[in-house]
Amino acid sequence: MNRINVLSYLDDIYKKLPDKTAFSCEDESLTFLQLYNKVNSIGSFLQNKGCYSKPIVVFMRKSPAMIAAFFGVIAAGCYYVPIDDEMPRHRIQLIFDTLKPETIICDSTTRVSAEKLKEESNGCFDIEEYTVISEYPHNPSALSKIRDKAIDTDPIYIVFTSGSTGVPKGVAACHRSVIDYVENLTDVLNVTEDFIFGNQAPLYVDACLKEIYSTLKYGATTYLIPKQLFMFPVKLVEYLNEHKINAICWVVPALTMISGFNTFKSVIPQSLHTIAFGSEVFPIKQFNTWRKTLPDCRFINLYGPTEATGMSCYYEATREFQEDESIPIGKPFKNTQILLLTDDNKEAVPGEPGEICIRGTAVTLGYYNDFERTSTAFVQNPLNNLYPEIIYRTGDLGKYNSAGDLMFISRKDYQIKHMGHRIELGEIEMIANKHESVECSCCIFDKEKSKIILYYIGAGEEKELSSYLKYSLPRYMIPSKIIKLETLPLTPNGKIDRLELKKMYSQEK
C-alpha cells in the first residue's frame, strides 16, 4: 500500500481492532476506536478554529491523551510541537520565540503553566483544554478535504533538540520520512499485533516514535512507564513483568541502570523477547550481563539522529562481545544510504574513518525557522555534482569493520588534540568502562587548561580507577582528573549531557 499520510495507519487499525488497548498509563487507557474518535474531534475543533498548516504546541503530561492530541493536530493539517512541564522555562521561551505559536493544547496538569506562558508572551496565543476539544463533534467532510489536499512532504511534527550549542533547534519531519522510518523499523523489529511495548522515552523527543507508530501500524499495545520507576530498577522490572511487556526500545542508560545495580539477582524480566537500544555506546560489560540473563532475547543496536527521523542503522547482536570490542551500528535501513566522508569531502576507503552522512527519504525537512543552521547540516551531496541532492551531516565519525558493518567511533567534536596527539575521548571511556567497578563513564576536555576530565558512576573509588587507567592507557590519554558521581546527567534524548558536565566542571574550578 502506498501511504502518503501517517493517519492511514489509524484508519486501518481502528476498524480491525476497535476494542483493543492502544496506549495505557497508570490512570488512563485508550482503545484504537477511542483514539480514532478523539483524533477526529481534535482535528475538527482545530479546523473549525481556522488552524491549518501551523505549529500547534501540545503541552500536556505524558499520557495516551497527549498521543491523541498529536494525531488530532495532524488531522487538522497542522504539525504538533510537544513540550513538557519539566522543561526549563527559558528553554520553552526560546522554543516559542522560534515557533511564534497561535494555539496551545493543554490539560488540567499544565493549564496553570500555560497561562503563565501566555502572560509572559503578551497573550499571543490561545489555550485550548484537551478535555473540551477531545469531545468536539466530528466534521468528516472538512477533515476529508484536508486529507485530500495533503501531500507526503507536509510536516507533521517539530521536535526541539539542543545540539552542541545548547540553543534549541526545531527538527521538522514530514509524513514521507516518518512512514519510511516506521516501515523499516517495524520490519527490523519484526513487530506484530502481539507486541506489548514498554515506553521509556519522553513524548517530546523523537525516540517515542518507535512505540507510537509501531503500535498504530500493527495494532500492538504500548504502556507509558511512569518516569519515577526508572529510579528504582527492581520496581521497574516488576512493572515489566506485571504488564507482560515483551518489547522495549530504550536508551542505553536506562538499561545499564538495571544491570549496574545487580537487579537481576532479585528479579528478571520474564516476557521480554525484543530489546532495541541506542543513544549511547552500550558498555560491553553491561551488555554481556543482559545477554547472559536473557539468552533467548533479540538485542538490536539502533543508530540515527533526530534529523534523519530518529534511526538510520541497525545491528542485531547475536553473540557475546569481548570487553575491548564495540557493538557495531551495522547496516542502514532500506531506502537509506550511509556516506562516510573524509575532511576533504571524499568517500572514505574501507577501514578509514569518515563523517557519517545520511542520504534518503528519512532525512527530515531541516530546522524550523532557521535556514542558517539548516544550510550547514543539510547540504548538497559533495559526491554528486549533477543535480540537487540533500544529505545530512551527522557530525559523527564512523568506519567499516572487516565484516562490512559500520562502527561508531565518536562525535567529531569529541576528537581532541592533547600533548601533540589526536585523541578520541570515546577510547578513554571504553577503557574506563571495562573496569569491574565502573558502570558508565564520560570524558570532557578543558581546552583552556588542556586537561582531560573523566566522570563516572560505579562502586569503585577514584584512586582505584586512576591506577587502572595509568596501567591501561598511554600517558597522553590519562585523565588529569577523575570525578565520581551518583548519576550522569542526561539530555531529554537519553544521551549523556556533556554540556552539563562541562558546566559542572567550570563551577568546580
N, C-alpha and C positions, 0 to 999 in steps of 0.2 A: 504494500500500500504506500503510495506516495503522499506523505504527510507534509503539509505546509504550516500547520498550526498545532501547538502543543496541546491545545484543548481537545483535539481529536482523540487523545488517549482517554480523557474523561468521558467523552461522548460514547466511546465503545464500552468501557468497563462498567459504567453505572447500569447499563442495560444487562450486561452479563452477570454481574454480581451486586445487585442493588442493596442487599441487606448485609453484606459482609463489611466488617470494620476496616476502614481505610487507614485512619490515623487516630491515635489514642494517647492521652496523657493521664496524669493522676486523677483528674476530675472531669474529664471531657473526652468523648469519642464521637467520631463522625463515620457513618457508613458511606459507601460510594454514592448512594442515592441522596442522602442528606447533604453530602458535599456538593453534588451537582446542583441541588436546589439553592443552596446558599451562594454558590458561584454565580448563578443566573440572577439571583436577587441583587447581589452587589453590583454585577455588571449593568443591570437595568437601572439601578439607582444612579450610578455614575454617568450612564448615558443620558438619563433624564436631566442630570445636573449640567450637562454640556461638556463633560470631560471626554476628550478624545486626543490620542497621541500626545499625552502629557505624563510627566512623572507623578505618581501617586505614592506618597510616603505611607508605609504600613508600620505604625508604631504601636506594637502590641506585645504582650507576654508570649513566650514560646508556647504554642498550643495548636491543636487542629484548626481552631478558628483563624489563626494567623495564616495558615496554609490556604484556607478557603478564601481569605482576603486577597492573597497573591493571585489566585486564578480568577477571582472576580474582577480584579483590575485588568487582567489580560482580556477577559470577555468584553470589557468596555473599549477595547482597542488602545489601552494605555499601557504603561510599564511600571511595575512596582519597585519601590526602593525600601527595603527592610532596614529598620533601625531598632535599637534596643535601649531600654531604660538604664542598662548598666554601662552604656557608652558615656564617656566623659562629656559634660555639657559643651565644652569648647569644640570637641570633635563634631558633635551634632551641628553646632553652629557653622562650622566650616563646610559640612555637607550641605546645609541649607543655602549657604552663600553660593555654592556651585549649582544647586538644583533650582532655587527660587520656586518651590512648590506652591501650588494653589490649593491643594487638598491633602489632609492627613486623615487616615483611618486609625482610630484608637480603640481601646477597650476600657473597662472600668478601672483597670490597674494603672493605666498610663494617661488617663484623662487629665489629671492634675498637672503632670509634666508637660503634656501637650499645650495646656492653657498657658503655662509659664513660657513655653517656647513662643507661643503666639504673642504674648506681651513683649518679649524681647525682640521679636521680628516686626513690631509695629502692626500686628494684626493683618499680615499679608496673606494668610491662608485660612481656609475653612477647616474645621474639625468635625469629622463625622464619626458617630458612635457605631461600632460594629453591630451591636445587638439590634439596632434600629434598621440599618441598611441591609443586614443579612435576612430580614423578613420582608423586604420590599417586594411588591408584586412584579412578577416576571413580565418582560416585554419581548417575547420571542421574535417578533417582526423586526424590532430595532436592533437586537443582538445579531440577528441573521444578516442584516445589511452590513453591520460592522465586520462580520466574519467574511462576507462575500468580497469586500474590498481589501481584506488583509493580505499581505504577502509575506513570504518566509524570511525576509530581511528586516521586518519590523521589529524593533526592540521589545523585549518582554520584561527585562529586569535590569536594574543597575545595582551592582554590589560595590561598596566602597572599601578599598584596601589601602593601607598606609604606604606600603612600599618602603624604600630605604630612607626617604627623607622625613617620614612622619606626617606628611601632608596628604590627606585623603585623595585617592584617585577613584573616580567612578567608572568601573568597567561595565560597558553596555553590551549585553548579549541579546541575540535575536532568536526567533523561532528556529531558523535553519541550524544554527550552531548547537542549540540545546537538543534538538531532535537527533542530530548527528551523534552527539555525545551519548544520549540515552540509548540509542540503538546499539552503539558499540559497547558501552559499559555493561548493559544487561546481557549482551552476548558473551562477554568475557566472564561475568559472574555466574552465568547460566541461571539467571533469575527465572522463577516460576511463581505460580499462584500460591505455592506453599511456603514461600519465603516469609519469615517474620523478622523484620529489621528492628534493630535497636539503635535509634538515632542518638548520636553524641554531639554533633556539630550544632552551634547556634544557627537559627534560621536566618540570620543576617549575613551569613557567609555562603559562598557558593558550594562548600563541601556538603551542604544538606541536599543538594540536587540528587545525589546518589540514591537516597532513600525515597525522596518525594516522587521523582519521576519514574523510578523503577516500580514503585507501588502502583502508580497510575497505569503504567503500561501493562503490567501482568496481573493486577488485582491482588498484590501482596498486602501485607499489613505492616505498618510502622508504629512502634512505640517511641514516643518522645521521652527519653530517660531524664528524670529530674537532675538538674545540674549538681545539686549537693551530693548526690551519690558518688560523684567522681572524686570526692574527698575521702570516701570510705570504701575501699576496694572489696572487702568481704560482702558488705551490703549490696554493692554494685553487682557482683556475680550472683548473689542470691536473687536480685531483681531479674537478671537474665534468665535464671532457671525458673522463677515463678511464672514468667510470661512466655516461656518456651522459645525465647529468641534464638534463632538459628543462623542469623547473618548480621555481621557488623562491618561498618566502613568507618573506622576511627583513625584519628591522628595517632602517631606513634607514642607521644607522651601519655595518652590515656591507657595504652596497652602496657607500657613499661611501669606505670604506676601500680598496676595489678601484680605483675610478675616481680617487680622490685621489692615489694613488701611481703613476699612469701605467702601470698594469698592462697595459692594452690595447695598449701598444707592444710588449709581449713575447708576450702570449697572449690569445686571445679565446675566450669561451665558445662552443662550436660547436654545441651541441644545444639551447640554451635557446630555448623558444618562449613561455613564460609567466613573468612576473616580477610577483609581488604584493609590496607593501611597505607598511610602516606604522610606528607607534610615535613617529615624529618627522616634522616637516616636511622634505621632501626638498629640499635646496638646489638651486635651478634649474640652476645651472652644472653640478653633478654629474649631475643627471637628464638634461640635454641630452647630456652625454658618453655616458651609457649608451644613449640612444635613437639617437644617431648611429652608435654602434658596432654596435647590434643593431636595425636599422631594421624588420625583419620580426617583431620580438618584441612580444607584448602586455604593456603596463605598466598595472598596476591598483593604484590607491591605495586602501588599506583603512583604515577608521577605526572604532574602537569600544573601549569599556572592558571590563575583566575582568568587571565587574558586569553586563554585557549579553552574556555568553558570548563575549567577545573581539572581535567585529567586528559593526558595525551598518550601515555605509555603504560604498559603493564608487564609484570613478570610474575609467573606463578612459581613460588619457591617450594620445590618438592624434595629438598634434601637438607641435611644439617650443614651449616657453614662453619668453617674454621674462624677463629677469632680475629685473624688478620685479613679476613675477606670482607667484602661488602656485598649486599644483596643487589643484583642488577636492577635497573629500571626497565630493562628488557627491550621490547619492540613497540613501535607506535600502533595505536588503534588503526583499524581500516579507515581509509579515506583521509589519513593523516601522514605527512612525511616529516621526518626529523632531518634537518640540515645541521651539520657541525661545521661552523665557520671559524677560520683562524683570524688572527688580528688583521690580516691584510685581505679579509673577505674572500679567501679561497676555501674550497672544501677540504676539510682535514682528511689526511690519509688514514687507513686503519691503524689504530693504536695511538694516533696523535690527538691530543686534547683540542677541543674547539668549543665555541659557544653554541649551546643548544638553541636552535631556531626552529620554529614550527610553521608548517605550511599546510593549509587545508581549510575545510569548511568550519571546523571547530574554532578557528581564530575569530575572536569577537570583533565588534564594530570599532572598538577603541575606547578612549577615555571621554566621558560625557563633559561637554562644555570645556574641553581642554585640548585644543588642537596642537598646542606646542609640545606637550608631553606625548601625545599620540604619535606625532611625527618622528619622535626619537626612538620609539619602541616598535611601532607598526610601520615597517619600512619596505621599500621595494626590494625584492629578492635580488641580491647582487650577482647571483649566478644566471640571471635572466635579463638580458638587455633588449628583448624583442617586443615585449608587451607588458602592461602594468600587472604586477603580481605582488600582493602584500604578504609578508611573513611577520611573525612576532619574534623579537629577540628577547629571550628569557633572562639573560644575564647569568645563566647557569653554565658551568663548564662540565663537559662530559667527554667520554671516549668510548670506543667499541672494544670489547674484550675479544679473546681468540675465538669464542663461540658465536660472535656476531651480536651479542647483547650489549645494549647501551648501558654504560656505567656513569652514575653521577659522581662528579669529582668535588665540586664546591660551587659557591657563588663566586662570580668574578671579583666582587668586592671583598671576599674573604681571602683573596690571594694577596700576600703582603711581601715586601722586601725588608729583610731583617738581617743585620750583621753580614751584609753582602750576599745573602742567599734569598732566592724566591721560595716562599713557604706557603703551603695550603694549610690554613688553620684547621680544616677538617681532618687532616692527617694526625694532628696532635690530639684532637678529640677522639679519634678512633683508637689511638693507643691508650688514652686515659680510660676509655670505656671498657677496655679489656681487663682492667684491674678488678679483682673479685669484689671489692668494696665500693665500687662506683656504679651507680645506676645510670647516670646520664651526665654529660659534660658539655661545656660550650666555651670557646675561646673568643676573646676580643683583643684588639690591638690598639694600644695607646701610641698613636703615630708621633705625637709631640715629644714623648719621652722614650720612644722606641722600646716599648715594653709589651710582652705578651702576657695576658691575664687569663687564667683558667678558672671558670666557675664550675662547680659540680654538686651533685646531690648523691648521698650514699652514706654508708656506715663508717667508712674509713676516715682517718684524720688527715689533715693537710700534710704533716711531716711524712707520714707513711706514703702518701701519693707522690710527694716530691721526690723521695728516694727512688721510687719505682720509675718515675719519668726520667730521672737523671741516668738511670741504668738503661732505659729503653729508647731514649731519643738522642740524636746528636746535640751537641752543646748549643748550637744556634737556634734549636727548636724548643729548648726547655723554657717553660713559662717563668717569668720574673716573679709572678705572684700567683698563689693558688688560694681560692676562696671557697669555702663550703657553705651551701645554702640549704634551707629546708625544702624549698621548691624553686624551680627555674621559672621565671616569668614567661608567659606565652602570649602570642598575638591572638586575636579572635579566630584566625585560621588554624590555630594549633601549632604554629611554628614557634621555636624559641625566640623570644623577643630580645634580639641583640641590641636594639636601640635602648631598651630599658636597662639592660646590663651596663651599657656604656654610661647611662645617666647615673646608675648606682655607683659605678667606679669613680666618676668625676666628683661625686659628692663625698666619697671616702678619701679622695686625695687631699 
